[in-house]
Amino acid sequence: LLDLCLRVDLSDFETIDVCGTGGDGKDTFNISTLAAFVVAGAGYKVAKHGNYGVSSSCGSSNVMEYLGYAFTNEEDKLKRQLDASGFCMMHAPLFHPAMKNVAPIRRELGVKTFFNMLGPLVNPSFPQNQMVGVYSLEVARLYNYLFQQETSARFSIIHSLDGYDEVSLTGKVKSYRPGGEKLLEPADWGLQPVRPEEISGGKIVQEAAALFLSVLKNEGTPAQTRVVLANAAAAIQVFEKKPLTVCVEKARKSLLSGKAYAALKKAIELSKGNYK
């Protein structure tokens, strides 16, 4: 797929992709996409690869499109967004024409497939850093092996042992990084655990988008906020050799200051060609 994709060169920036494989069947809200904006608001550059939901109600592309973000595969436009807002999004169908005939079949099946596993591996901008949530330990180990083959790779692979493809704060989390693997708990982030029902998402795109905005405006529930901060902190730690608790505070500052929400607004504005 990488050989066939439309590549974009964003190497002028030190970027990270913050994403999950999906396919965990948990129907959480758009945690990784929200975390991406918190990371951008903290001063890092996020080059996100995303798509419409298949095994979930609303994927990252569904919500971003509903909020007014205009997808593009033009390199210059993506660079402008990244430079000015700290965020750009690459909507997978615009970069992987070879997948065109597969998409309708995936939608009809409505369950996780091999292509869930591929998604985070085929970011067309080849980001230098990645924070990936995966739906099973087997996939986590496979990703760890693949990323270890890239000697310069900086990454964090996350799997919550109760089945979430993100840091759910509902229990223990397996983490794989270049220095090895760890078993983490919510306390490692300095955060209280949450209950599964507290992080479920909108069943339709309107609800998902409303929840998305409420969290970025710092109007989400304490549980929603904690889980977004935890995932943003895991991504920030890819850049920073600091404890997760320190990275949580960086993420919290991004959210409380309004910088995370400002990154979203700026990215949407720039995606429409408003460069002033």
Order of alpha helices (4+ residues) and beta strands (2+ residues): beta-alpha-beta-alpha-alpha-beta-alpha-alpha-alpha-beta-alpha-beta-beta-beta-alpha-alpha-alpha-alpha
